[in-house]
Amino acid sequence: MSDERLPLLEPPKPEKKSVLLTVCPYILGNELCERLAYYGLATNLVTYLTRTLGGDPAFAAIIVAIFEGTCYTTPIIGAILADSKWGRYKTIIVFSVIYLIGIIALTGSTLLPDNMDDAEANPAKFYVLFASLGVISLGTGGIKPNVSAFGADQFNEADPRDRREKESFFNWFYLAVNVGSLIASIVIVYIQDSVSWTLGFGIPGVCMAAAIGLFWAGRAGYRHVVPTESPMTRVVKVVAAAMSNRWKRKHSGASSPVGAPRVVAGEGASDG
């Protein structure tokens, strides 16, 4: 008879905490504040350029279109850095600070003195405005492609509970995007039109600082995916190799003498 003694009760396994409730609020808060900051700047920018700086409406529309287009182009840079060099967390933090610097510069431009001649705005305001918009568009490049993906990294696909919570995360994520844009389009636009442009640009700066603080506050609970190689890098390597091979074949064919016999494998065998 076996003398093995088993405990009457096994010690309970510690229950895993909900990722959606403990980790994701920092990421969702970051996204809400960042979207509030972005739409607080972009929604009413044409009005600022035309009414306050006295710019031509067509010129103002072009500037805003270039700004928004650049904001959707620079994510290529952020995605490559996150996938192959820095990882998503570091990329988001670094580019968020760049973003905040751009907003501070934009807010500071409203404090520059106007020309004595009211017919024309101070050119320095335009220069600082364009530079700050460029910095902001660069900052968005590290955030747009990485925040939602970083949120998805927090869930373990092998865990059924995590799989369910991951679906809920994206619902909450896009709710945060829409709530941020809604608040910006109503509250911040009203402040810009009725109170002060300095305050109207300063509030998005405070929101961006809050976004950085919230994201940084959750650092202890984040899961990180080790960067390997960006898909964009692989695509570039494949295209470069294809072009290099094509160039080599083209030039190797051009170096053959004209009229030289073409040797084909399997041809030219002597008759038996």
N, C-alpha and C positions, 0 to 999 in steps of 0.2 A: 504494500500500500504506500502510495506516495506521501511523503511528509511535506510536500510543497504547500506553503501557506499563501493564500491570496487575500488581499484586502477586501473587506466587505463592500466598500465603496471606493471607486476610483476618484482621484482628485479631479474636480471639474476643470476643463480646459478654458483658459481665458478667452472670453468672447472678443472677437475682432471688432474694433470700433468702426463705425460707418465712415467711409472715405468721403461720401457726399456731405456729411454733416460736420466733419472735423477738419478736413483739408480743403475741400473745394470752396468754402465761403471766402477764403483769401483770394483765390483765383477769380471767382465771380465778382467780388468787390473791386478787384483790380480792373476787370473788363468794364464794369459799369462806370467807374470813375474815368477811365481812359476814353471811352466812347462819349461821355459827357464833355470831356475836354475837347475832343476832336470836333464834334458837331457844334460846340460852343464857339469854336473859331471859324469853321468853314461855312456854316449856314448863312451868316450875315456878312461875310467878307466883301461881297460886291458892294453892299451898302456903305461899308467903311471906306472902300476905295473911291467911290463916287461922291458921297455926301461930305465926308470929312476931309479927304485928301484932294478932292476936286478932280479925280481922274475921269477919263472918258468911259462911258458904260461898256462900249465894245472892248476897250483895252482891259477894263476890270474883269469882264467875263473871261477873257483869254488867260489872264493871270490866275484866276481861280481854277479854270480848267486845267492849266499846267500843274498847279499845285496838287489838285486832286488826282490827276493822272500820275504824277510822280509818287504820291502816297501809295498807289496801287502797283508801282513798278519796283520800288526799293525793297518790298518783301522778298524779292529774289535774293538780295544780298543777305538779309536776315536768315532766310531759310538755309542757304549754303553754310553760313557761319555756324548755325545751330546744329546742323546735321553732321558737319565734318570737323569742326574746331572746338567751339566753346560749349556746346550743349545748350538746351533751351533756356534753362534758368539764368545762366550768365548772360546770354544774348538778350533776354527780356530786360534784365536789370540795367545793363549797359546802355541799350538803346532807349530805355525809359528815361534815363538821366539826360541823354542827348535831347530827347523830346522836351523835357522840362526846361532845359537851357534855351531852346528855341522859343518856348512860350514866354519865358522871362524876358528875352530880348524883344519879342513882339510887344509885350506889355510896356516895356521901357520906351519903345519907339513912340508911344502915344504921349509921353511926357516931354518929348523934344519940342522946343519952342517953334512956333509958326513964323513965317516971314511977315514982315511989316506990311507987305503988299498982300491983301487978302485974295487977290486974283489967282495966286499960285501958292501951292503948299511948299513947305520946306523940303528940298530934294533929299536931305538926309533921312527924312521919314520913309521915303520910298526905298532908299538903299537898305536901311535897317529892316524894313518890312520884308523885302525880297530875300535878304540873307536869313532872316528868322524863319520864313516859310520854307526855305531850303533845308534848314536844320530840322524843322519839325517833320518834314516829309521823310528825311533820313531816319529820324527817330521812330516813325511809324513802321519802318521796314523791318525792325527787329521784333515788333509786337504782333502785327497782324497774322503772320504765318505760324506763330509759335504758342500763343496763349491757349488756344483751344486744343492744340496738340499736346501741350504740357499738361492740361487738365486730363486728357485721355490717358496720359502716361501714369496717372495716379491709380488706375484701376487694374486689378489682376484679372485677366481674361479667364483664368482657370477657376476663379471663384464665382459661383452663380450669383451671389449677392452683389459682387462688384459689377458683373455684367448688367444686372438690372439698374444699378445706380448710375452706370455710365450712360445709359439711355436717358435717364432723368437729368444727368448733368448737362447734356447738350440742350435740353429744353430750358433749363434755368440759364444757361449761357446766353442763348439768343433772347431770352426775356431781359437779361441784363443789358444787352446791346440796345434793345428797343426802348427800355426805360431810360437809359442814359441819353439816347438821341431825342426822346420826347421831352425830357426835362430841359435839355439844352435848347431845343427849338422854341420852347415857350418861355421859360424863365430867363435864361441868359440873353436871348435875343431881345426880350423886353428891357432888361437892364442896359444893354448896349444902346438901344434906341432912345430910352427915356431917362436914363440916369447918367452913365459915363462909360466911354469906351475903355478907359483904363481899368475900371472895375469889371467891365464886361469881359475883358481879356484876362484880368487877374484871377477871376473865379476859376476859369479852366486851368490856370496854373496851380491853384490850390488843389483842384481835383486831381491833377496829374501827380502832385506830390503825395496826395492821399493814396493814389493807385500804387505808387512805388512803396509807400509805407505798409500798406496792406499785404502786398505780394511778399515783401521782405519778412513780415511778421510770421508768415506761415512756413518759413524755410526749414524748421526742425522736422516737419512732418512730410516733406515732399519726397517722392520717389524720382530718381533721375535715370534717364536712359543714356548710356555711354555713347558719345558721338562716334560714328564710323566713317562713312563716306556719303556725301550728298548725292541723290539721284541726278541732280543737275550736273554735278562733276562727272558722273559716268557718261551722261549724254554728250557732254563736251568732248570727253576722251574718245568716244566712239566716232563722233563727227570728224574730229581732228585726224584720227587714224584712217578713216575712209578717204578724206581729202589727200592725206599724205600718200596713201597707196595709189590713188588715181593719178597724182602728179608724177610718181615714180614710173608707173606704167606708160604714161604719156611720153615722158622724156626718154625712157629706154627704147620705145618704139621709134622716136624721132632720130635716135643716134644710129639706127641700122642703115647701111648704105642702100641707096635707091637701086632697085632691081635685084637685090640679093635674094637668093632662093629662100623660101619660107619652109622651115623644117617642122613637120608635124609628127608627133609620136605615132608609131605604127605604120608610117609611110616610108617608101624608099627601100623596102626590103628587097633583096635580089631574088629573081625567079629561080626556082629549083629546076 
